[in-house]
Amino acid sequence: MSKAVIKKLPKLRLIISLSTGYDHIDLKAAKQRGITVCNVPTYGERTVAEFTIGLILSLSRKLHKAVRRVKTGDFEYH
């Protein structure tokens, strides 16, 4: 949330971000307006690791090629 966005929301009193950081929020502008800013410090820790392992498995098993073959109707064993 930029300073410009915060300015446009005169009744804003709380910003909650589903992320680990605050780098996408203008903390100075929020503080000047007395707006509380919260985040979820452990958001996505497991999710990111699981997604990474999933990508590794899909690459090692050439899942992308299998999906492409199914979409084009190619059911020949390669």
C-alpha positions as YAML, in Angstrom:
chain: A
units: angstrom
residues:
- id: 1
  name: MET
  ca: [0.00, 0.00, 0.00]
- id: 2
  name: SER
  ca: [1.54, 3.20, -1.16]
- id: 3
  name: LYS
  ca: [1.16, 6.59, 0.49]
- id: 4
  name: ALA
  ca: [-1.24, 7.59, -2.31]
- id: 5
  name: VAL
  ca: [-3.52, 4.62, -1.60]
- id: 6
  name: ILE
  ca: [-3.42, 5.25, 2.14]
- id: 7
  name: LYS
  ca: [-4.37, 8.91, 1.53]
- id: 8
  name: LYS
  ca: [-7.46, 7.83, -0.43]
- id: 9
  name: LEU
  ca: [-8.79, 5.78, 2.51]
- id: 10
  name: PRO
  ca: [-9.59, 8.30, 5.25]
- id: 11
  name: LYS
  ca: [-11.34, 5.75, 7.51]
- id: 12
  name: LEU
  ca: [-8.52, 3.21, 7.29]
- id: 13
  name: ARG
  ca: [-7.29, 2.15, 10.74]
- id: 14
  name: LEU
  ca: [-5.77, -1.28, 10.14]
- id: 15
  name: ILE
  ca: [-3.69, -2.92, 7.40]
- id: 16
  name: ILE
  ca: [-3.28, -6.68, 7.61]
- id: 17
  name: SER
  ca: [-1.00, -8.36, 5.10]
- id: 18
  name: LEU
  ca: [-0.88, -12.10, 4.47]
- id: 19
  name: SER
  ca: [2.89, -12.04, 4.04]
- id: 20
  name: THR
  ca: [6.07, -12.25, 6.05]
- id: 21
  name: GLY
  ca: [7.30, -8.74, 5.29]
- id: 22
  name: TYR
  ca: [6.19, -5.13, 5.18]
- id: 23
  name: ASP
  ca: [8.15, -3.96, 2.13]
- id: 24
  name: HIS
  ca: [4.97, -3.42, 0.08]
- id: 25
  name: ILE
  ca: [3.41, -1.08, 2.67]
- id: 26
  name: ASP
  ca: [4.41, 2.53, 3.25]
- id: 27
  name: LEU
  ca: [4.99, 2.19, 7.00]
- id: 28
  name: LYS
  ca: [5.86, 5.86, 7.43]
- id: 29
  name: ALA
  ca: [2.56, 6.99, 5.90]
- id: 30
  name: ALA
  ca: [0.65, 4.45, 8.00]
- id: 31
  name: LYS
  ca: [2.36, 5.59, 11.19]
- id: 32
  name: GLN
  ca: [1.65, 9.26, 10.43]
- id: 33
  name: ARG
  ca: [-2.05, 8.42, 10.18]
- id: 34
  name: GLY
  ca: [-2.04, 6.18, 13.28]
- id: 35
  name: ILE
  ca: [-2.82, 3.08, 11.22]
- id: 36
  name: THR
  ca: [-1.85, -0.26, 12.75]
- id: 37
  name: VAL
  ca: [0.01, -2.59, 10.37]
- id: 38
  name: CYS
  ca: [0.09, -6.35, 10.97]
- id: 39
  name: ASN
  ca: [1.50, -9.29, 9.08]
- id: 40
  name: VAL
  ca: [1.76, -13.05, 9.41]
- id: 41
  name: PRO
  ca: [5.47, -13.70, 10.06]
- id: 42
  name: THR
  ca: [5.26, -17.43, 9.37]
- id: 43
  name: TYR
  ca: [2.99, -17.20, 6.32]
- id: 44
  name: GLY
  ca: [3.89, -19.63, 3.58]
- id: 45
  name: GLU
  ca: [6.89, -21.31, 5.21]
- id: 46
  name: ARG
  ca: [5.62, -24.83, 4.55]
- id: 47
  name: THR
  ca: [3.77, -23.90, 1.39]
- id: 48
  name: VAL
  ca: [6.89, -22.58, -0.33]
- id: 49
  name: ALA
  ca: [8.89, -25.66, 0.62]
- id: 50
  name: GLU
  ca: [6.12, -28.02, -0.54]
- id: 51
  name: PHE
  ca: [5.73, -26.15, -3.83]
- id: 52
  name: THR
  ca: [9.49, -26.32, -4.44]
- id: 53
  name: ILE
  ca: [9.57, -30.07, -3.84]
- id: 54
  name: GLY
  ca: [6.53, -30.46, -6.10]
- id: 55
  name: LEU
  ca: [8.29, -28.55, -8.89]
- id: 56
  name: ILE
  ca: [11.41, -30.67, -8.50]
- id: 57
  name: LEU
  ca: [9.35, -33.87, -8.71]
- id: 58
  name: SER
  ca: [7.35, -32.66, -11.72]
- id: 59
  name: LEU
  ca: [10.56, -31.76, -13.56]
- id: 60
  name: SER
  ca: [12.30, -35.02, -12.70]
- id: 61
  name: ARG
  ca: [9.28, -37.05, -13.84]
- id: 62
  name: LYS
  ca: [8.80, -34.85, -16.95]
- id: 63
  name: LEU
  ca: [5.22, -34.09, -15.93]
- id: 64
  name: HIS
  ca: [5.08, -31.06, -18.23]
- id: 65
  name: LYS
  ca: [5.60, -33.31, -21.28]
- id: 66
  name: ALA
  ca: [2.93, -35.74, -20.09]
- id: 67
  name: VAL
  ca: [0.42, -32.93, -19.61]
- id: 68
  name: ARG
  ca: [1.16, -31.57, -23.09]
- id: 69
  name: ARG
  ca: [0.66, -35.04, -24.63]
- id: 70
  name: VAL
  ca: [-2.68, -35.50, -22.87]
- id: 71
  name: LYS
  ca: [-3.89, -32.07, -23.99]
- id: 72
  name: THR
  ca: [-3.05, -32.87, -27.61]
- id: 73
  name: GLY
  ca: [-4.54, -36.38, -27.46]
- id: 74
  name: ASP
  ca: [-1.17, -38.13, -27.87]
- id: 75
  name: PHE
  ca: [-1.51, -41.32, -25.84]
- id: 76
  name: GLU
  ca: [1.39, -43.18, -27.46]
- id: 77
  name: TYR
  ca: [3.99, -44.49, -25.06]
- id: 78
  name: HIS
  ca: [7.26, -42.61, -25.56]
...
